[in-house]
Amino acid sequence: MKNSYLLSVCHGVLLSLAIVSSGGAETLDDAWKIGLETNHLLKAATENTFASQAELDAAKGGRLPTLNIGAGYSILDNNPVSMAGDVQFATADAQSLSYKAMVSLPLYTHFQLSSLIDSATANLAASRFSEQSARQKVKLQIAQAYVSVLLRSKQTEVATSQEQSLAAHAADVQNLHDEGMVPVNDLLAAKVALANARQVQLQVENQLDIAKAAYNRLLNRALDYKVDLQAIHPSFPEVDLDTVSEDALISRPELAALSEQINALQLQAEAAKTASGPKVFLTSGYDYRENSYQLHEGVWQATVMASWDIFDGNVAKNKGLAIQARSRSVAEQRRDLETLVLLQVRQAWLDMEESRKRIEVTRKTLAQAEENLEVTRNRYKEGMGTNTEVLDAESLRTVNYVSYDRANNDAVLAVLRLRYAIGKL
């Protein structure tokens, strides 16, 4: 245990997260690849993007000609009859077949169609940014679970080391007690400390199992799937807080998604307002109506029709105002999110700087804690120290290793969260 910890201390701080190779162990990149392929929330975001693409295609289809085909058969109780003076004559059959094929093409829609297309285009862009945001959130969740497993594994190693160290000390005390060199209090205290260490070991092993199960759930695997992860050692990019804050406001996909949503709503408002404007359509086709009294039963026709709703009860206007209000609402949400993003960046950056300093402090004390324990145990065996001093030295060594592991864990998470906060995870 001692050698493994001293070896980890010797690894320098690099400029990016470093994954230490360990045979065929799973890497964080491996975990991301598996998680992104199986995550249900990400699949849902992908389906939303597909829906937005279909809506854009539908909006573009509004510019294309439409073809309508219809047919029918009419049965009347009497032949339609007309009168010319006192003379009556039939004008149509009591039973008749009719069918038609008509093509309609919008020539001018007062920019309604173009606004709807532009709005759908903005919605598609917003969906893609939302999908990107979902992907980064999933990656952060997986990374946090990954690092949690690594931390619990280290804590298990520390607990095992503590148990072994206290077991060896308890054996030494037993031997000294058997020789009548130490009182029974020392033996009882050593055994109680050993029992407590074994309880801690059981607890951290349980926490490790839970951490592995949570990690496997994110990768959509069986909760008891065997987990073997490669270690990650922290590194600290030399970045300025103001610079990364500016980058976050540009790169965060959530902000970009809201910007596109605002744009889409504004275009929808324009489309709603122009719904009552002038429109011109071209219709053309063939119309056949069976009628033995009519010379030409089938006719070809072409019509250019213009319409303009001069007054619609202000329906179109109020719909446009409602959508504009929604766009202002989303704009306020975006402003609030900007402040949250800046807070996330600041917190992650400060956590990174704090963990950097903690690692330096705790790393220097590890070897000292080991040496202190060894000296204290030797003094106790020689009758120059007390049992309490040995137990205190063991606790101090354990606390130092726990602090060092937590500092490394916090550093890795801080860098990952900083990358997430600036939208570049």
N, C-alpha and C positions, 0 to 999 in steps of 0.2 A: 504493500500500500504506500509505504513511504517513497519507494523508488518511482512508482507511477506518478505520484504527485509532484515530486521534484522534476521529473521529466516534463510534465505539462507546464511547469513554471518556466522551464528553459525556452519554450517557444516564444518568439518575439511577437510584438504587436505589428500586424501588417496593415496595408492600406485598404484591404477589402476582406470580407468574411472568408476565412480559410477553412476548408474541410479537410480533415486529416484522414488519409486513406487507411482503411482497416479491412483489407480483404474484400469480401463481397458484400460488405455492409451497405445498407440503403442510405443514399445521400438526400439532402434537402431537395435538390433538383429532381431526383427520382420521385420523391414524395409529391412535389408539385405536379409533375407529369401525371401521376396516377390520380391525384385528387381532382385536377382540372378535367380529366376525362370522365369522372364518375359523379361529380358533385351535382346534386339536384337543383340547387339554387342557381348555379351557373347555367344548367340546361334550361331552366325557366327563363333566364335573361336572354339566352340565345333564341328561344321561341318568340320572345317579345320583339327581338330584332327582325326575325322572319316575318312577323305580323306587320311591322312597320314597312318592310320592303313590299309586302303585298298591298298595303294601303297606298303606297306611292305608285305602284303599277296600276292600281285601280284609278287613282287620280289622273294619271297620264292617259288612261283609256278614255277619259271624258272628251279628249280632243279627237278621237277617232270616229269614223262613221259607224252608225248602228244599223243593223239590218233586222227588220221585223217581218215575220211571215205569219199570216193568219188565214183561217178558213172557217166556214160555217154553213149551216143548212137551215133555212127558215120555212116554217109551216104556218100559214095564215088561215083563218076560218073562211075568209072570202078573198077574191081577187081585189086588189086595189082598183078603184074605179074613179074616173074623172068625168066631169060634165062640161059640155060645150053647148050652151043654150039648153035646149030640151033633150039633147042627145047625150047618152051615157056610153062610155067606152072604157074597157079595161086597160090598165097601164102596166100591170105586172102580173106574174104568175102567183098563185096561192102558195106554191112550193117552189123554192129556188135555192141554188147553190151559189156561194160566193167565196172568193179567196183573193188575197192580195200579198204583194211583197213590196215593202217600202224601205228606203234608205234615208237616214237623217244625218245631217252633218252640221255641227255648230260653226257658224262663220264668225260670230262676234258675241262674246259673253260679258262685256264690260269688265274684263280682267278677272272675272270670277274663277275661271279654270286655271289660269296661270298662278293665282294666289293659292289655290288649293294644292297645286303641284308643288309650289315652293314650300308651303307649310308641311306637306307630307315628306319632302326632302329633309327639312329641318328635324322633323320627328324621327326620321330614320337615323340621322346623325346623332340625335339625343339617345336613341336606343343603343347605338353602337358604343357611345361613351358610357352608358349605364352598364352594358355588358362588360366593358373594360373595367369599370369600377367593381362589378361583382367578382371578376377574375382576381383583382388585387385583394379584395376582402377575403376570398377563399384562400389565396396564397398566404396572407397574414395569419389566418386561423390555423392553417396547416403548420406554418413556421412556429407559431407559439406552442402548438401541441408537440411539435418535434423537439423544441428546446426544453419544454417541460419534461419530456422523457429523459433527455440528457441530464438535466439537473437532478431528477429523482434517481437516476442511475448513480450519479456522483454521490448523492446523499446516502445511498445504500452502501457504496464503497466506504464512505466515512464511518457509517454506523457499524459496518463489519469490522473495520480497522479498530474502532473504539472498543468493540466487544472483545476482539482478540487481545488487544493491549490490556484491558482490564482483567481478562481471564488469566493472562500471564502474570499480572501483578497479584491477583488473588492466589495463584499457585505459589508465588514467592512468599506472600504473607503467611500462607498455610505452613510452608516449610519453616519459616522463622518462628511461627507460633508453636509448632511441634517441638522445636528446639528450645522453647522457653525464652526466646529473645524479644518477643513483642506481646503485648497484652491481647486479650480476646476482642477488645473493642476494635482494634485494627482489622482483625479478621472479619468481624461482622460488617464493618464499614465497607471493606473491599467486596464482600459478597453482595451487599445491598447495591453498591455501585454497579457491579456486574449484572445484577438482575435488572436494574433500570436500563442499562445499555442494551440488554436483550429485548426489552420492551420497545425501546426506540427503534431497534433493528426491525422488529416485526411491523411497526407502524410505517416505517419508510418503505419497506418491501411492499406493503399493501398500497401505499401511495404510488409506488412505481407501477404496480399492476393496473391501477385505475388510470394513470397517465397513458400507459400503453393502449388501454382499451379506448380512451378518448381519441387518441391519435389514429387508431385503426378505424374508428367510426367515421372520421373525416375522409378517410381513403376508401370508404364503403367496403371494408373488409370485415371478416369475422373478428369479434372483439378479442378473442384469445389468440389471434394470429401472432406468430412469433416475430418479435421486433428486434432488429439488430441495426442500430443507427451509427453512422460515422460522426465523429465528434466535430464540433465547430468551435474554433477559437476566435475570439473577438478581434476586430480591427477597427480602427478609427479613421474615417476619411477626414481630411483636413478641409472642413467646409465652414464658411462664415454663416452665422445665423440669419443675417439680413439677406444674403444671397439665396439660401435655401427657402426662405420665406417667399421671396419673389418668384422663385421657380415653382413653388407649390401653387401659387395663385394662377400660374400659367398652365401647369401640367396636370393638376388634379382632375380626373375625368368627371367627378361629380359636379364640379363647377362648370365644366364645358357642357355637360348634359343639361344643366339648368339654363345655360345661355341659349342652347338650341331650342329648348322648350319655350323660352320667352319669345324667341324669333318665330317659332311655329304658331304660337297663340296670336301674335300680332298679325301674322299673315291670315290666320283663320278669321280674325276680326275684319280684315279688309274684304275677305271673300264673303262674309256674312252681310256686310254693308252693301256690297254690290249685287246681292241676290235680286233686288228689286230694280236694278238698272236695265237699260235697253239691251236686247238680245236679238240676234238674227240667226235663223236656221234655214238650211236648204233641205227640202224633202223631195224625193223622187221615187217613182216605182210604177208598178203595174197593178191595176185594180179590176177584177172581173166579178160581175154580178149576173147571174143567169136570169134572162128575161126574154121570153119569146116575143114580147111586144116592143122590144127595143132593138134598133138597128145595129148599134155597136155595143156589145155586152162587155167587152174588155177595153180598157183605155190605159195608155201610158200618160203619166203626169209628172210635172216638176213644179215645185212651189218654193218661192223665197218668202219666208214669213218673218216679220219683225214684231216684237212685243216689248212693252214697257209698262211695268206696274207703277203708275203715277203715284198712287197712294196705297199702302198696304197696312195701314194702321200702325205705322212705325215699328212693325215686327222686325224687319231687317236691321234697322238702326239700333233697336234695343238689344238684339242678339249680338251685334258687333260691340256694343258698350259692355255687355256682360263678359264677353271673351277678353276684351281689353282689361277689364278689372282682374280677371284671372291671371293675365300676363303680368300685371303689376304685383299681384300676390306672389307669383313665382319669383319675381325680381327681388322682393323683400326676403324671401327664403334664401335666395342666392347670397344676398348681402350678409345674412346671418351665418350662412355656411362659411363664408370667407373668414369671418372672425374665428369660427371653430377650427378651420384648417390652420390658421396662423397659431392658434393655441396648441394644436396637436404638434406642429412643427417645433414650436418653442419647447414644449414638454419633452419631446423625443430628443431634441438637441441637448437640452440641459441634463437629461438622464444619461445620455451618452458621455457627456463631459464628467458627470459625477462618477459613473462607473469606471471611467478611465483612471481617475484619481484613486478610487477604492482598490482597483486591481494593483496599482503600484504600491499602495500601503500594505495590503494584505499579503502580497507576494513576498515582500521583504521579511515578514514575520513568520512565514511557514517554517523555514529552516531553523529559526530561533526557537520556535515552539517545540520542534522535534528535539533539538539539543537540550532545551530546558527540561523536557520530560525525562530524557536519558540521564542527565545529571542528577535530577531529583530522585529517580529510582535508585541510582547507584548510592547516593547519600543515605537513602533509607535503608538499603541493604547493609551499609556499613555502620548503621546506628547513629548517623549524624543528622538525619532528617525525620520528619513525621509522615505518617500515612496520609494525613490531610493534605500535606504539600504535594504528595504524589497524585492524589485524586484531583487536586486543583490544577496541577500541571497537565494531566490528561484532559480535563475539561477545557483548559485554555487551548490545547492543541486542536481539539475537536472544533471549538468555536472558530478558530482561525481558518481551518479547512472549509467549514461551512460558509464563512464570510467570503473566502476567496472564490468558492464555487458560485455563490450567489452573485458576486460582483461580475464574474465572467458571464453568467447567465443573463444578468441585467444588461450587460454591455451588448451581447449579441441581439437581445430583443430591442434595445434602444436603436441600434443601427437599422434593424429590419423595420421598426416602426417609423424611423426617420425616412427611410426609403418609401414606405407606404404613404407617409404624410405629404411627401412632395410628388406623389403619383408616379414613382419610378421603381416600384417593387417588381 
